[in-house]
Structures are given as structure tokens and as C-alpha cells.
Amino acid sequence: MSARARQRQPTEYQSAIPPLIADIPDITSHLSADTLALADRATITAARFDATQAAAVLPFTPLLLRGESVASSRIEQLTSSARKVMEAELLGASQGNAGLIVAATSQMNEAIQSTETPTVDSILTLHQLLLETSAPDIAGVLRADPVWVGGSDAHPIDALFVPPAPGRVPELMDDLEGFMARSDVPALVLAALSHAQFETIHPFVDGNGRTGRALMHAILRHKGVSSNGILPLAAGILEDPDIYFGALDAYRTGDLNAIVWLIAHATLRGAELGEWLGSELIELKDSWDGLVHARRDAADWRVLDLLVRRPVLDAVAVRDELGVSPANARKALDRLENGGILISSQVEKNRRAWRCPEVLELLDEFAERAGRRGHPM
């Protein structure tokens, strides 16, 4: 932009001034009875999914985690095939959308590890994991510059939303930490409102959406709603992102119902999707039994267990995961390829990898189902 053009740009704009929410008394009184009832039903469904599906789905939690990361990234228009994502994870690649989704998976995994109350520091850690490779200068750092959503790249005058000025961000984040520590707000309501407040603060230059959705998982983990695995919440949101963004806009005008209702619905839909993926993986794994003719103590069987967690492997990955020699790892992979379960290809010079197309197809279908409209919102 020329100096003359810069001189003609508007120099004044109005940024949002979100209210402090940590000490708002009886915040649920701002929600309708119908919204609270839906949130209660969704919480029960989420807890039941976590408890009753734990034994069946727990072995597939890493794959469900990757599916949730893909869904959260798709909300931000970051798409990639399951094969590319899993190959990027195997190779340690950080470039392109696949690399960004791998980073989002690391972030999501961190979110579900701790049962402690989320804090500003833990949020900074989540953001660091997301962007430490793709944007290290801003990773894990609260923004010091204005940001805006929509409008011109040059100025925020016509923006759809202008988050608070950077000088307000530290106080607002400390207030959010206080809100997340409240014990008088139902778990799902706390997660939804914390998420909406976080997105309104927009504390980072980039990566706010993915970090904010990971934050909901951290809250549900802390509150004991999800103790055994991960509920595909972003996958539920992906059904209609426009309604999701509309609910965030409504929150910024003082309407708390829309975002709680949306997250409750996404929870119900996410449980459906998680149950579908788990049952499909169980059926697929059972179908492999007739294709493997190795001894029961052979590494082949343990590789099958590994495939439903990591559907793209090489001999080194199998060695590290199972503690077998590289030679035995390669033999097992070759036998599974001969049995029609795996396909091999060169992924780098002098590096061969094996992929399980059926598991990768299920991951792609999971993302496609998540984005398929048709359920009443």
C-alpha cells in the first residue's frame, strides 16, 4: 500500500468491550428453561457416552481424537484427507493443512490430559502446541496488536467483529480464568459460555477458534463429564458452522441462550458420531481375523491393534510402539499387506510406509458425516 493510500485509511474504529463474567451472580438465570433442559440432557448423554462406550471405544480414542481435530480444523476451512494427515504425523511434517491438523491433534490431546481447572497458563500452552511450528513468533503469546474478523485486511472499519483492544486482553483472560473455576455453573453451560467469552476476547493473533474449542474439552475433562476419552464436540458443530458463528455473535449482544443451545446440540450429535465411528472400527477389526494366518504370538496381531489408532505406519513406528525388532516389524507389515489389509508406498527417499485404506476411509467418512446437514438444529 502506498503512503498516500495509507493516509486515506480511516484512523478510528470501535472495538468490543466485553463484560467481566467471573462474578456475575446466578448466571444461569439468563438462560431459558428449555435451554437448561437441553444442556442437562446433553450432559447426561455425554457422560453416558464416556462411561458406557469407554470399554468399546477406548482403544480407538487416538483415532477419535484425530477425527475431532480434523473437524475443528474444517470449521476454520482447513481441510486435508485422512491419508495426508496421518502421513504428515508419521513423517513429522509441519507444512500445509495436514501439518496444521497434526498440530491441532497435539493441542487437543493436551486438553484432555489434565483434570485441573483450566488457567491462562494452560491456555497459553494449548496455543503454543497449535502454532509452535507454523507460527512460532505468536505461539503461546497474548496479542499486542488489534485484530478483527471480516472486512478489509487494511483496517477494521467494515469488520464483522472487532475484539477488545490488546490492552484489555490480560484482565479479560484473568477474569475468564476466574469464571472457569466456578462451581455453581453446570458443566456444559460453563464450557459453552467460557468458549464464547474466549472467542469474544480473541486473545491471540491466530488460532483462536481451534484453541477455544480445545478449551471446551479441557473444561469437560475437569468437570468429569469426559473422563475416559474424547467426545467429538467440534464434529457436532461442523454440522452447521453458520449457526455456530451466529450463536457467538448473539453472545456478544448479550444473548447467552444461543451458544449454550448450540453446544448442547453439538454434544448430542457428537455422541452419535462417536458411537458410529467406534462401532464401525470394531466391525472392521473383527473382519480382519480371517485374513491373518500368523501364529497368535506373532507381531501381526498387535499391529492390527495399532492400526485402529495409527492407520499409517512404518517399521520404525511399529518398533517403537510394540518393542519388536525392525526386521520383525517389516515382516509383519509385509504379511498384512499380502493379506490385503495394508498397502505400502514410498513416502520419502529410502522410506517405505504402510497404510490401512479402510481405516483412513472411515476417518474421511467421519468428517463427511460431521459436515452433513440434515439433523434439526
C-alpha positions in Angstrom: 0.0 0.0 0.0 1.3 3.4 -1.0 1.9 6.2 1.6 -0.9 8.2 0.0 -3.3 5.3 0.3 -2.3 4.7 3.9 -3.0 8.4 4.7 -6.6 8.0 3.3 -7.3 5.0 5.5 -9.7 5.6 8.5 -7.8 6.0 11.7 -10.6 5.5 14.2 -12.7 2.4 14.9 -14.7 0.9 17.8 -13.6 -2.3 19.4 -15.7 -4.6 21.7 -15.7 -4.1 25.4 -16.8 -7.4 26.8 -18.2 -7.5 30.3 -16.3 -9.3 33.1 -18.2 -12.5 33.9 -16.3 -14.2 36.8 -18.6 -12.7 39.5 -21.9 -12.4 37.7 -24.4 -13.9 40.2 -26.7 -16.7 39.2 -25.6 -16.5 35.6 -27.9 -19.4 34.7 -30.9 -17.1 35.3 -30.1 -15.6 31.9 -30.9 -18.9 30.3 -34.4 -20.2 29.4 -35.8 -23.3 30.9 -35.7 -25.1 27.6 -32.0 -24.3 27.1 -31.1 -25.5 30.6 -33.2 -28.7 30.0 -31.4 -29.4 26.7 -28.0 -28.7 28.3 -28.9 -31.2 31.1 -29.9 -33.8 28.5 -26.7 -33.3 26.6 -24.6 -33.6 29.7 -26.2 -36.9 30.6 -25.7 -38.1 27.0 -22.0 -37.1 27.1 -21.4 -38.8 30.5 -23.2 -41.9 29.3 -21.1 -41.9 26.1 -18.0 -41.6 28.2 -19.0 -44.4 30.6 -20.8 -47.0 28.5 -18.7 -46.6 25.4 -15.4 -46.5 27.3 -14.6 -50.2 27.1 -15.6 -50.4 23.4 -14.3 -47.1 22.1 -11.3 -46.5 24.4 -8.9 -48.4 22.1 -9.9 -46.1 19.3 -9.6 -42.9 21.3 -6.5 -41.7 19.4 -8.3 -42.1 16.1 -11.4 -40.3 17.5 -9.1 -37.6 18.7 -7.7 -37.2 15.2 -11.2 -37.1 13.8 -12.2 -34.3 16.3 -9.1 -32.3 15.3 -9.9 -32.7 11.6 -13.5 -31.4 12.4 -12.3 -28.4 14.4 -9.9 -27.5 11.6 -12.6 -27.8 9.0 -14.6 -25.2 10.8 -11.7 -22.9 10.0 -11.7 -24.0 6.4 -8.6 -26.1 6.9 -9.1 -29.4 5.1 -7.0 -32.4 4.3 -7.5 -36.1 3.6 -7.0 -38.6 6.4 -4.1 -40.1 4.5 -2.3 -36.8 4.2 -2.8 -36.0 7.9 -1.6 -39.4 9.1 1.4 -39.4 6.7 2.3 -35.9 8.0 2.1 -37.2 11.5 4.3 -40.2 10.7 6.9 -38.0 8.9 6.8 -35.2 11.4 5.8 -32.8 8.6 4.6 -29.4 9.6 3.8 -27.7 6.3 0.3 -27.3 4.7 -3.1 -28.1 6.1 -2.1 -31.6 7.0 0.7 -30.3 9.3 -1.7 -27.8 10.9 -4.2 -30.6 11.6 -1.4 -32.7 13.2 -0.6 -29.7 15.5 -4.3 -29.4 16.3 -4.3 -33.1 17.3 -1.4 -32.4 19.7 -3.3 -29.5 21.1 -6.5 -31.5 21.6 -4.6 -34.3 23.2 -3.1 -31.9 25.8 -6.6 -30.5 26.5 -7.9 -33.9 27.7 -4.9 -34.9 29.8 -5.4 -32.7 32.8 -8.3 -32.8 35.3 -7.2 -29.4 36.8 -9.2 -26.2 36.3 -8.0 -24.6 33.1 -6.0 -21.4 33.6 -4.5 -18.7 31.5 -1.2 -20.5 31.6 -2.8 -23.8 30.4 -4.5 -21.9 27.6 -1.1 -20.4 26.5 0.3 -24.0 26.5 -2.6 -25.1 24.2 -1.9 -22.3 21.8 1.8 -23.0 21.9 1.2 -26.6 20.8 -1.0 -25.4 17.9 1.3 -22.8 16.4 4.8 -23.5 17.7 5.9 -24.9 14.3 3.8 -22.9 11.8 3.9 -19.5 13.6 6.4 -19.6 16.4 6.6 -15.8 16.9 3.0 -15.7 18.0 2.6 -19.1 19.6 1.6 -19.1 23.2 1.7 -15.2 23.4 -1.3 -12.9 24.1 -1.7 -10.5 21.2 -0.2 -7.0 21.4 -2.0 -5.7 18.3 -5.6 -5.1 17.2 -7.3 -7.9 15.3 -10.6 -8.1 13.5 -12.9 -10.6 11.8 -14.0 -9.9 8.3 -13.9 -6.6 6.3 -10.6 -5.2 4.9 -7.2 -6.6 5.6 -6.0 -2.9 5.8 -8.3 -1.6 8.5 -11.2 -2.8 10.8 -13.8 -0.2 9.8 -16.0 -2.6 7.9 -15.2 -5.7 10.0 -17.9 -8.1 11.2 -16.4 -8.0 14.7 -13.6 -6.1 16.3 -12.4 -7.9 19.5 -11.3 -5.8 22.5 -8.2 -3.7 22.3 -5.0 -5.6 23.3 -4.6 -3.6 26.5 -7.8 -5.2 27.8 -6.9 -8.7 27.0 -4.8 -9.7 30.1 -7.6 -8.5 32.5 -10.3 -10.3 30.5 -8.3 -13.5 30.4 -7.7 -13.4 34.2 -11.5 -12.9 34.6 -12.1 -15.9 32.3 -9.9 -18.0 34.5 -12.0 -17.0 37.5 -15.2 -17.9 35.6 -13.9 -21.3 34.7 -13.1 -22.0 38.3 -16.8 -21.5 39.3 -18.6 -24.5 40.9 -22.1 -23.1 40.7 -22.5 -23.3 36.9 -23.4 -26.7 35.2 -20.5 -28.2 33.3 -21.8 -27.9 29.8 -23.1 -24.3 30.4 -19.7 -23.5 31.8 -17.9 -24.9 28.8 -20.2 -23.1 26.3 -20.1 -19.7 28.0 -16.3 -19.9 28.6 -15.8 -20.7 24.9 -18.0 -17.8 23.8 -16.2 -15.4 26.1 -12.8 -16.7 24.9 -13.8 -16.2 21.3 -15.1 -12.7 22.1 -11.8 -11.8 23.8 -9.9 -13.3 20.8 -6.7 -13.2 22.8 -4.3 -14.4 20.1 -3.4 -13.2 16.6 -4.4 -16.5 15.1 -5.6 -19.9 16.2 -8.4 -18.6 18.5 -11.1 -20.9 17.1 -9.2 -24.2 17.5 -7.8 -23.2 20.9 -11.3 -22.2 22.1 -12.8 -25.5 21.1 -9.9 -27.4 22.7 -10.7 -25.3 25.8 -14.2 -26.8 26.0 -12.7 -30.3 26.1 -10.4 -29.2 28.9 -13.4 -27.9 30.9 -15.5 -31.0 30.4 -12.5 -33.1 31.4 -12.1 -31.0 34.6 -15.8 -31.3 35.4 -15.7 -35.1 35.0 -18.1 -35.2 32.1 -15.4 -36.8 29.9 -13.0 -39.0 31.9 -12.2 -41.8 29.6 -11.8 -40.4 26.1 -12.9 -37.5 24.0 -16.4 -36.5 22.9 -16.3 -35.3 19.2 -17.8 -31.9 20.0 -16.3 -30.0 17.1 -17.7 -32.7 14.8 -21.1 -31.8 16.2 -20.5 -28.1 15.5 -19.4 -28.9 12.0 -22.9 -29.9 11.1 -23.7 -26.2 10.6 -20.9 -23.7 11.3 -23.1 -20.8 10.3 -25.4 -21.4 13.2 -22.3 -21.7 15.4 -20.9 -18.4 14.3 -24.3 -16.9 14.7 -24.5 -18.1 18.3 -21.2 -16.4 19.0 -22.5 -13.2 17.5 -25.6 -13.5 19.7 -23.5 -13.9 22.8 -21.7 -10.7 22.0 -25.1 -8.9 22.1 -26.0 -10.4 25.5 -27.9 -13.5 24.4 -26.5 -16.5 26.3 -29.1 -19.0 25.1 -27.9 -19.4 21.6 -24.4 -20.6 22.3 -25.5 -23.0 25.2 -28.2 -24.4 23.0 -25.7 -24.8 20.1 -23.1 -26.6 22.2 -25.7 -28.8 23.8 -26.9 -29.9 20.4 -23.4 -30.4 19.2 -22.8 -32.6 22.2 -25.8 -34.8 21.3 -24.7 -35.0 17.6 -21.0 -35.6 18.6 -22.1 -38.6 20.8 -23.9 -40.1 17.8 -20.9 -39.6 15.6 -18.5 -41.1 18.1 -20.7 -44.2 18.6 -20.9 -44.6 14.8 -17.1 -44.5 14.4 -16.5 -46.8 17.3 -18.9 -49.4 16.1 -17.5 -49.2 12.5 -14.0 -49.7 13.8 -15.0 -52.7 15.9 -16.7 -54.3 12.9 -13.7 -53.6 10.7 -11.2 -55.0 13.2 -13.3 -58.2 13.6 -13.3 -58.7 9.8 -9.5 -58.9 9.8 -9.4 -62.0 11.8 -10.0 -64.2 8.8 -7.3 -62.5 6.8 -4.4 -63.1 9.2 -2.8 -66.6 9.3 0.1 -65.9 11.6 0.7 -67.5 15.0 -1.2 -66.0 17.8 2.0 -64.7 19.4 3.2 -63.1 16.1 3.6 -59.3 15.9 0.9 -59.2 13.2 -1.9 -59.3 15.7 -0.5 -56.4 17.7 0.0 -54.4 14.5 -3.8 -54.9 13.9 -4.5 -53.3 17.3 -2.1 -50.5 16.4 -3.8 -49.8 13.0 -7.0 -48.6 14.6 -5.0 -46.0 16.4 -2.4 -45.2 13.8 -3.5 -46.3 10.3 -0.2 -45.2 8.6 2.9 -46.9 9.9 6.5 -47.7 9.0 8.8 -50.3 10.5 10.3 -47.7 12.9 6.9 -46.7 14.3 6.0 -50.4 14.8 9.3 -51.0 16.5 8.8 -48.0 18.8 5.1 -48.9 19.6 5.5 -52.6 20.1 9.1 -53.1 21.1 9.9 -55.5 18.2 12.9 -55.5 16.0 12.7 -53.5 12.8 13.1 -56.8 10.8 10.2 -58.4 12.6 8.2 -55.2 12.2 8.8 -55.2 8.4 7.9 -58.9 8.2 4.6 -58.3 10.0 3.8 -55.3 7.8 4.6 -57.3 4.6 2.4 -60.2 5.7 -0.5 -57.8 6.4 0.0 -56.3 3.0 -0.1 -59.7 1.4 -3.3 -60.4 3.3 -4.9 -57.3 1.7 -5.1 -55.2 4.9 -2.3 -52.8 4.2 -0.9 -51.0 1.1 2.7 -49.8 1.0 4.3 -46.9 -0.8 7.4 -44.7 -0.8 6.7 -41.7 1.4 10.3 -40.4 1.3 13.5 -41.4 -0.4 14.5 -44.7 1.1 11.5 -44.7 3.4 8.5 -47.0 2.9 5.2 -46.7 4.8 2.2 -48.9 5.1 -1.4 -47.6 5.2 -4.7 -49.2 6.1 -7.1 -47.7 3.5 -10.2 -49.0 5.3 -9.4 -47.1 8.5 -8.5 -44.0 6.5 -11.8 -44.2 4.6 -13.7 -44.3 7.9 -11.9 -41.2 9.1 -12.8 -39.4 5.9 -16.4 -40.6 6.2 -16.5 -39.4 9.8 -15.5 -35.9 8.7 -18.0 -36.1 5.8 -20.8 -37.2 8.1 -20.0 -34.5 10.6 -20.4 -31.8 7.9 -23.6 -33.3 6.5 -26.6 -31.2 7.3 -30.0 -32.7 7.9 -30.3 -33.1 11.6 -32.6 -30.5 13.2 -30.6 -27.7 14.8 
